[in-house]
Amino acid sequence: MTAATYQYVDLPDASVVTTRALLTARENISDTVAARAMMCIHGGAGFGKTLAVNTCLRALEPGEDVRKITFRARPTARAVRYELFTALDLAGEPPRHPSEFDRLLKTALAERPRTFLVDEAQWLNGEAFEYFRYLWDEPSTQLAIIFVGGEGCHTVLRREPMLSSRIFIWQHFTRLTPGEVLEVIPLFHPVWADADPDDIAFADQHAAHGNFRAWAQLTAHTRTALTRTGRSRVDQELLRWAFSRLA
């Protein structure tokens, strides 16, 4: 996995670390795909949801057909149809009429088992979620669907009883606890490998707050500070300079 994929920052030498949340996600995703079911992974921004899901999906059985769909604005059912058409690499022009479009998608989804990763699912409204349920409910389709999004994703899903009742597994991603920070951050990047645990705790308390994206940003600035000062190890003076860039 590239550093840029890690948490939206170019961070050479970063490693994917096996947190408790990632281990749980691996088990939950595997069970969801095996059951051809739907699950929802939700939590605050920067907590590592998308990274964990992408890592876990790559570890599925070889040949598992995984298609990723990402929404950046609130889509209508029509927009969802077009996103699915693109994600499935269907030939020709998209049908103009909804009923014809639905038949095409259901036919394609009946060909073989498929898994959809629906990222940024907090942008979905009830209409869009309902369309995914409509396709999943079709007896001929062989769909597993993993919704990944912020807290808004969970809120909207819970307001849709017909869909909410069909969610096989719910998983809530939260901040790293102080104990987890001390366990995983030294494995995350060489900058922290030989750092004093008190300095790691100091960095988390004042800047990162158990958020992996914040840790990635802080690490990038800390690498810069080490290079410019010629120091070999992190210390609190150096960390305060890095903090000043995050305010």
N, C-alpha and C positions, 0 to 999 in steps of 0.2 A: 504494500500500500504506500502510495506516495505521501510525502509530508503534507502537500497541499490538500490532499483529501482528508487529512487528519482533523483539522478544525479550522479551515478557511485561512490558514496562514502557512507561508513557506517555511517549513521547519525541518531542516536536514537532521537526520539521525534520530528522529522521533520514532518510538515504537508503539504498537498497539498493545495495551496492557489488559490483562484478564481481570477485570473487576467482577465483583459478585453480580452486578447488574448484567454484565455481558454473559456470564455463565448461565444466568437465569434466562436471558433472551435466547441463547443457543438452544436450550432445552425447550422453551416455549415455542420457538419458531419451528423446530424439528417436529414437535407434536402437532402443531397447526398444519404444517404441510402434509404430514402423513395422514391427517384426518380430512384433508381438503376442506379446511374450515377457515374462519375469519378470526383475526386477533387485532388488538389495538395496543400499541406502545405509545405512551404519552408522557409528557413531562416538560419542564422548563427549557428554554433555549440554552444550548451549550452543554447539556448534560451528557452528551454522547450517544443519543438515541440512534441517529442515522448511521454513525460509524459502527456501532454494535450490530445493527441489522445488516449492513452491507458485509461486515466480516462474517456473520453467521450464515448468510445466504450463500456466500462463496464456499462454505464448508458443507453444503448439502450434497446429496448423492450426485455423482457425475451424470449429466444429462438432464437434470431438473431444469425445466424451462422457466426462467425467472425474467419478468419484464418490469421495468421501473417506470413509474409515472409520477411526475412532480407537478404540483399546481402552485402558481405564484399569485393568483387572484381567485375570487369566488367564481367557480365555474357553474354553468347551467348543465342540465342533462345533455344538451346538444354538444357542449364543449367537451364533456366527458366522452361522448361517443367518438369525437374526432381524436382525442388523445389516445383512446384505445385503438382506433384504426391505425394510428401512427406507431404505437408501441408494438402492435402485432405484425407490423411490416406487411400489411395487406396490399395486394396489387390493385391497380386501377384507381378510379376516382371514388371518393366517399359518396354513398347514396344520398339523394336529396331528401327522401321522405323518411321520417323516424321509424315507421314499421319495417321498411326495407332495410334500413340501417341496423335495426335490432336483429333481424333475421340473419344478416351477414355476420354480425358479431357472435351471435349464439352458435352459428354453424362453425365459425373459426375456433371458438372456445370448446367445442365438442370434439375437436380432432384429437387432442391429447391433454394430459394434465398440465396445468400451467399455474404459476404462482405470480401474483401481482404484488409488488411493493408500491404502495401509494404513499409517497413522501409529502411532507408539508400538508398533511391532511387537515390541519386546523383551518385551512381555507375552504374546505368543503361545507356546503350547507345541506339542509335536509334533503333537498331535491337530488343533489349529486350523490349523497350517501345512499339514497333510496335506489338510484339507478344501479349502483354496484350490487345492492341486495337483489334487485330484479334479475341481474345476470347470474348471480351466485345461486339463486333459488331455482333456476332453470334445470330440470333433471338431467339434461344431456351434457351440461357443462361440467368440467372437472377442475374447478377453481379453488385455489387457496388465496386469501387476500390478507395482507399485512398492512394495516393503517398505521402510519407513524406521524405524529404531530404534537403540537403544543397542547397546553391544557384545554384550549378551545375545542380541539378535536374530541376529547373525552366528553366535554359539556354537550356538544351538538349530538354526539352519538347517544348519550344517555337520554336526550329528549326525543329520540326516535325509537319507540318501544319495539316496533317490528324488526328493526335492525339490531338494536341493543341486545335483544333476547337471543340473537343469533351469534353474538360475539363469543367465541370459544374460550379465549384467554384475554385478560386485561393485564398489562404490565405498566407500572408507574415508575419512571426514572426520576431519581432525586439527586441532590447534590452528594458528592463524596463526603462521608463523615470525616472528622479529624483523624480518626484511626486509619481509615482507608487511604487518606492522603499520604500519611507516613509510610504506608505499605506500597502504594502503586507509583507515586511520583518519582522515587529514585529509579524505577524501572522504565519510566516514561521517556527520559532523556538523559544522556551522559552528564549534562549540566548539574543534575541533582544526585547523581550516583554516589558521590562522596561528600555531599553537603551535610552539614550538621542538622540533625532532625529538628532542633530548635529553630534554625533558619527556615526550614521548609514550613514549619508550623507558623512562623512569623509571616512568611509570604502568603500563606493561605488565609490567615486571619485578616491581613491588611489589603489583599488584592484579589486573590483567586476565588476565595469563598466556596471551595469544593466544586467549582465549575470547570470542566475540562477545557472548554474553549478559552476561558480566561487563563488557565494554566499554560495553554499553548502560546497565547499572546505574551504572557509574562516571560515564558522561556525564551521566546525570540528576542525580547529586549534584554534579557539577562545574558544571552550569548553575545549580543552586541557590546554590552558593558564589559564583559570579560575580555573580549578582543581589544577594546580600546584602552583598557587600563593595564592589560598584561597580567592580570591576576589569574591564578590557577583555580581558585575556589570561590564559590559564592560566599558573601558575607552581608551583614545587614546594611552597611553603607551602600554597597553596590545595589542591593535590592531596593533601597529607597529611591535611588536614581531611576531604576526600572519602574517603580510605582508612579513616579512623576509623569511618565509617558501614558499612563492608563487613566489618569484623572479625567 
